Amino acid sequence: MSFMNQIAFNAVVSDVFDKNGNRIDPNIARGVYRDDTEELLSICGPTFKPVQHREVLEPLFERLDKQGMSLEVRSNASRNALYDLAGKKGAFVDVEVTDNGAVMRTKITTGDFIQPTGASQYLESGPDTMLAVYDTVNSHNGKLAARSNCSYNRLICMNGIVRPAFTAKAYGKHTTNFNVDAFMAQVSAQVEAMAADPDLFGKYATTPCNVKQAEVFLQKTFAKLPNKANGDPHFSERLVVEILALFAREDQTVWGLVQALTAWSTHGDMRKNADPVLGRLGREEKVAKTMRSSLFDKLVNEGATA
């Protein structure tokens, strides 16, 4: 694959020098260099350990190869192309390498798909199809640690679906304690955990949830703030209003509420000058935390028996 040439180098740690050519104490700072061009990628601390880009991608590629997936490099695939991919033994690979190789972001969209039963006024142009997506991020700039995330792309609105499972993300800091084998095991666990998603999402899609239920749930979980000085409960009215506006275009089910939350994490406006990757990861974790709460389980189980 052509992008492999962009990540073929190794990031190595060595001495770094000040502007006068004096070596800086390695217990204070070191430099991260490309081994092929010897260009400086970043200044790091004494415990920094580079994780090579290919080390983050290989476990995913190996897993997809075992599943018989044929990989095609394709950036910004159209919605129609993604619909065509559904159900096929193939995957689109979109890789972005920036900052002279210091940062790599990869999105692998496979033909594995889910179509929960349920209807919505929002779904006017086709079935509610979701394709499995594997996102990876790695850097040598000390900002973005090695991350891998299993999720879904909802084709009807191009939302990234947040999964509630703890295994949804693999994460490793760039320190001397980083264990590549353990990271690969986390990625494999992610893929295995996704096997239960069709039944789980199907349950969400058939469990009713009205606006009042959604509002109370959001006030107690997603939008909850520290209690007021007098001990009264406190929540973000702005967040509640924003999510309910998104929920209004969905079917009135738990699935519709989940879609409203993930639409916020994927498409919601970020703070000015916020890092888009870190911002989205933070939002996804906020949604995932909400879905892992006991109140979410109660919303699902009580609605299913209503």
C-alpha positions in Angstrom: 0.0 0.0 0.0 1.3 3.4 -0.9 0.9 5.0 2.5 3.3 2.4 4.0 6.1 4.2 2.4 5.2 7.3 4.5 5.5 5.3 7.8 8.4 3.0 6.8 10.9 5.0 9.0 11.6 4.4 12.6 11.4 7.1 15.2 14.4 7.0 17.5 15.3 9.0 20.6 18.7 10.6 20.9 20.5 13.7 22.3 19.1 17.1 21.6 21.1 20.3 21.6 20.3 23.9 22.5 20.7 26.8 20.0 24.3 27.2 20.9 25.1 23.5 20.1 25.3 22.4 23.7 24.0 19.0 24.6 21.0 19.1 26.9 21.0 16.8 29.9 19.0 13.7 28.7 17.3 13.6 32.1 15.7 16.9 31.2 15.0 16.5 27.5 15.7 14.3 24.5 15.0 14.5 20.8 12.8 12.3 18.6 14.3 11.8 15.2 13.5 10.1 11.9 16.1 7.4 11.4 16.1 7.8 7.6 16.5 11.6 7.3 17.7 12.4 10.9 15.1 15.2 11.0 14.0 16.3 14.4 10.3 15.5 15.0 9.9 16.7 18.6 11.4 17.3 22.0 10.4 14.8 24.6 10.9 14.0 28.2 13.3 11.4 29.7 10.6 8.6 29.9 9.3 9.0 26.3 9.4 5.8 24.3 8.5 6.0 20.6 5.8 3.6 19.3 6.3 3.0 15.6 3.3 3.8 13.4 3.3 0.3 11.9 3.1 -1.3 15.4 -0.3 0.4 15.9 -1.6 -0.7 12.4 -0.2 -4.3 12.2 -2.7 -5.9 14.7 -5.6 -4.5 12.8 -4.3 -5.5 9.4 -3.5 -9.0 10.8 -7.0 -9.3 12.1 -8.7 -8.2 8.9 -6.5 -10.5 6.9 -7.6 -13.5 9.0 -11.2 -12.4 8.2 -10.4 -12.5 4.5 -10.8 -8.8 4.0 -9.4 -7.2 0.9 -8.1 -3.7 1.7 -8.4 -0.8 -0.6 -6.8 2.6 0.0 -9.5 5.2 -0.4 -9.8 8.6 1.2 -13.1 10.3 1.9 -15.2 7.5 0.4 -18.7 8.7 -0.7 -21.8 7.6 1.1 -22.9 5.5 -2.0 -19.5 3.8 -2.0 -19.9 2.9 1.7 -23.4 1.5 1.1 -21.9 -0.6 -1.7 -19.3 -1.9 0.7 -21.8 -3.2 3.2 -21.9 -7.0 3.3 -18.7 -7.4 1.3 -15.4 -8.9 2.4 -13.6 -5.6 1.9 -12.4 -2.5 3.7 -11.5 1.0 2.8 -8.3 2.3 4.4 -7.9 6.1 4.8 -4.5 7.1 6.2 -3.3 10.7 6.9 0.4 11.2 7.8 1.2 14.8 8.8 4.0 16.9 10.5 6.7 15.2 8.5 5.6 11.8 9.7 5.2 12.7 13.4 1.5 12.1 13.3 -0.5 9.3 11.8 -4.3 9.0 11.7 -5.9 5.9 10.2 -9.6 5.0 9.5 -10.4 1.5 8.3 -14.0 1.0 7.3 -15.0 -2.6 6.7 -18.0 -4.3 5.1 -19.2 -5.6 8.4 -22.5 -4.0 9.0 -25.5 -3.8 11.4 -29.1 -2.7 10.5 -31.2 -2.4 13.7 -34.9 -2.8 13.3 -36.8 0.4 13.9 -37.9 3.4 11.8 -37.3 7.1 12.1 -38.6 10.2 10.4 -35.0 11.1 9.9 -34.3 8.0 7.8 -35.8 9.0 4.5 -33.1 7.9 2.1 -32.5 4.3 3.0 -32.0 1.7 5.7 -30.2 2.5 9.0 -27.0 0.9 8.0 -23.8 1.0 10.1 -20.4 -0.1 9.0 -17.7 -1.2 11.4 -14.8 1.3 11.7 -11.4 1.1 13.3 -9.7 4.4 14.1 -6.1 4.6 15.1 -4.0 7.5 16.1 -0.2 7.6 16.9 2.3 10.3 17.1 5.9 11.1 17.8 5.2 14.6 19.0 4.4 13.8 22.6 0.8 15.0 22.3 -1.2 12.0 20.9 -0.5 8.7 22.5 -1.1 5.4 20.7 -4.9 4.9 20.5 -7.2 2.4 18.7 -11.0 2.7 18.7 -13.7 0.4 17.4 -16.9 2.1 16.5 -19.5 2.3 13.7 -20.3 4.8 10.9 -24.0 5.5 10.6 -24.3 6.0 6.9 -27.6 7.9 6.9 -26.0 10.9 8.7 -22.3 9.9 8.8 -22.3 9.8 12.6 -19.6 7.9 14.4 -21.4 5.5 16.7 -20.1 5.4 20.3 -19.9 1.9 21.8 -20.5 1.6 25.6 -18.1 -1.3 26.2 -14.9 -0.7 28.1 -13.1 -2.6 25.4 -14.1 0.0 22.8 -10.7 1.7 23.1 -7.1 0.6 23.3 -4.7 3.2 24.7 -1.0 3.3 25.4 1.2 6.2 26.6 4.5 6.7 24.9 6.6 5.8 27.9 9.1 3.1 28.7 6.3 1.0 30.2 4.4 0.7 26.9 3.8 -2.9 26.0 3.1 -3.5 22.3 1.9 -7.1 22.8 -0.6 -5.9 25.5 -1.8 -3.1 23.1 -2.3 -5.7 20.3 -4.3 -7.9 22.8 -6.6 -4.9 23.5 -7.2 -4.4 19.9 -8.1 -8.0 19.4 -10.5 -7.8 22.4 -12.2 -4.8 20.8 -12.9 -6.8 17.6 -14.2 -9.8 19.5 -16.5 -7.6 21.7 -18.2 -6.2 18.6 -19.7 -9.6 17.9 -22.4 -8.8 20.5 -23.3 -5.4 19.1 -26.1 -6.5 16.6 -28.2 -7.8 19.5 -27.4 -4.9 21.7 -28.2 -2.3 19.1 -31.3 -4.1 18.1 -32.6 -4.0 21.7 -31.9 -0.2 21.8 -33.9 0.2 18.5 -37.0 -1.6 19.9 -37.0 0.0 23.3 -39.3 3.1 23.5 -38.0 6.3 25.1 -40.1 9.5 25.1 -38.9 13.1 25.3 -39.6 13.4 29.1 -37.7 10.2 29.8 -34.8 11.4 27.7 -34.8 14.8 29.5 -34.7 13.3 33.0 -32.0 10.9 32.0 -29.8 13.6 30.5 -30.2 15.8 33.6 -29.1 13.0 35.8 -26.2 11.7 33.7 -24.8 13.3 30.6 -25.6 17.0 31.5 -25.1 16.6 35.3 -22.9 19.2 37.0 -21.6 19.3 40.6 -24.4 20.1 43.1 -25.0 23.7 44.0 -23.7 25.1 47.2 -27.0 24.3 48.9 -26.8 20.7 47.8 -29.5 21.0 45.1 -28.9 19.0 41.9 -27.4 20.9 39.0 -27.2 20.3 35.3 -26.3 22.0 32.0 -29.5 23.3 30.5 -27.6 24.1 27.3 -26.5 20.4 26.8 -30.0 19.1 27.6 -31.6 21.4 25.0 -28.9 20.6 22.4 -29.3 16.8 22.7 -33.1 17.0 22.8 -33.0 19.0 19.6 -31.0 16.2 18.0 -33.3 13.6 19.5 -36.4 15.3 18.0 -35.3 14.1 14.5 -34.9 10.5 15.6 -37.3 7.7 16.4 -38.4 8.0 20.0 -36.4 5.0 21.2 -33.3 4.4 23.2 -31.5 4.0 19.9 -32.7 7.4 18.8 -31.3 8.9 22.0 -28.0 7.2 21.5 -27.9 8.6 18.0 -28.5 12.1 19.3 -25.6 11.7 21.7 -23.3 10.4 19.1 -24.3 13.1 16.6 -23.2 15.6 19.3 -19.9 13.8 19.7 -19.2 13.6 16.0 -20.7 16.8 14.6 -21.1 19.2 17.5 -19.2 22.5 17.4 -15.9 22.4 19.2 -14.4 25.1 21.3 -12.3 27.6 19.3 -8.7 26.4 18.8 -9.5 22.9 20.3 -7.6 20.0 18.8 -10.3 18.2 16.7 -9.0 14.7 17.5 -8.6 15.1 21.2 -11.9 17.0 21.3 -13.8 14.2 19.6 -12.1 11.6 21.8 -13.2 13.5 24.9 -16.8 13.8 23.7 -16.9 10.1 22.7 -15.7 9.1 26.2 -18.3 11.4 27.8 -21.0 9.6 25.8 -19.5 6.1 26.5 -19.5 6.9 30.2 -23.1 7.9 30.1 -24.0 4.6 28.3 -22.1 2.6 30.9 -24.1 4.1 33.8 -26.7 2.2 35.8 -29.3 4.8 34.8 -28.8 3.9 31.1 -29.2 0.2 31.9 -32.4 1.1 33.8 -33.7 3.2 30.8 -33.1 0.2 28.5 -34.5 -2.5 30.7 -37.5 -0.7 32.0 -38.4 0.5 28.5 -38.1 -3.0 27.1 -40.6 -4.4 29.7 -43.0 -1.4 29.4 
